[in-house]
Amino acid sequence: MSTTGTVRVGAADEAAERRREQRGWYFYDWACSVYSTSVLTVFLGPYLTSVAESAADADGYVHPLGIPVRAGSFFAYSVSLSVIVAVVVMPLVGSAADRTGRKKPLLAAAAYTGAAATTGMFFLDGDRYLLGGALLIVANAAQSVGMMLYNSYLPQIAPSEERDAVSSRGWAFGYAAGSLVLVANLVLYSAHDSFGLSETAAVRICLASAGLWWGAFTLVPLRRLRDRRSTASPATAPGLRQLVATVRDMRRHPLTLAFLLAYLVYNDGIQTVISQASVYGSEELRLGQSTLIGAVLLVQVLAVAGALAMGRLARTHGAKRTILGSLVAWTVTLAAGYFLPAGAPVWFFVLASGIGLVLGGSQALSRSLFSHLVPPGKEAEYFSAYEMSDRGMSWLGPLLFGVTYQLTGSYRSAIISLVAFFVIGFALLARVPVRRAIEAAGNPVPEKI
């Protein structure tokens, strides 16, 4: 065989191995997105709120650790507290992953910790709101760590020209899984009497099944993804000092930090809408659980198409412009949500359609764009900062939502307060010179970005 033929065969084998690894990578989104959909977005918010309300005093307050908290704000505060845990843990795990090159054992530990906590939600009943808050904090923090490690594989398994498409397919896999499981959840919840179950038992089974799904399908990426030899310098500052070292290193790339700041702002808004939409629908709009499940199912189905469609738009218009367009759509959709009439499911479905069409694409393209801005050998460490605001892990949005409700007693005021995240995020992202940022990070610049 000629040398040219040998090179071609080697390139073909390398491409086939890369595609196999990419398919395995997609399956982690398939595994853990059910938690985001069924647990965080649909069931846990309203259910944990009802559990907290059953434990509340005559004034509607619960008292975790002696602190007075309005029962309606307990879920939002728990989401915020989970980020405090994640902010401490993620940079430590990220630096360890980059230093050793052994991401898979760390991904397995995070995934199965989160899956176990989610499965344990089966025991959340009565007035055990503290148990629910603790399991939520553990599951959310574990998912954040797992997603950070998962995202950090993207620059390693996809060359620059493939990343928008690969990232979009990953999100599409996740939303497809969410749709499939939500159909089963809707059947179980709606017909719980036929299965001999109470309504609360059906909810607890739906919560626990998400943990079992997460754990089972995590086996696929653990088999197909491979660890790579580390190119990072050995860390000299273990423990919490590594967090300081990470921040100092990121200061050497101010344009990457500028994009990250914009992302953290607008994604705080996205994730707060995801985590609090069911509470808004049930408490403010007085919609039933079946309606909420149906609306979230609609979001999942449309998000698959939206993620793939926005991935195609990025090929012709660039990822940055496409993301900016999605932020305009988010602002308009959220503002419209303030005016939704109570007890009108049709308008809630219209709102869900608008969210679904921009949800997956704005997240997928943000991930692929950030991957171009990460210096080689620092993937997990930098994605730990990126993940601080991803997948319901944001802290400022839920905190603002909870505080606004606590001060006003109105979920409409709480939901409209989130518009600021999209407006400020748009302004910050528009100012980032992404081509110069990619060059400064030491990466090749794609033709369309």
Buried (B, 14 or more C-beta within 10 A) or exposed (E): EEEEEEEEEEEEEEEEEBBBBBBBBBBBBBBBBBBBBBBBBBBBBBBBBBBBBBBBEEEEBBEBEEEEBBBBBBBBBBBBBBBEBBBEBBBBBBBBBBBBBEBBEBBBBBBBBBBBBBBBBBBBBEEBBBBBBBBBBBBBBBBBBBBBBBBBBBBBBBEBEBBBBBBBBBBBBBBBBBBBBBBEBBEBBBEBEEEEBEEBBBBBBBBBBBBBBBBEBBEBBBEBBBBEEBEBEEBEEEEEEBBEBBEEBBEEBEBBBBBBBBBBBBBBBBBBBBBBBBBBBBBBBEBEBEBBBBBBBBBBBBBBBBBBBBBBBBBEBBBBBBBBBBBEBBBBBBBEBBEBEEEEBEBBBBBBBBBBBBBBBBBBBBBBBBBBBBBEBBBBBBBBBBBBBBBBBBBBBBBBBBBBBBEEEEBBBBBBBBBBBBBBBBEBBEEBEBBEBBBBBEBEBBEBB
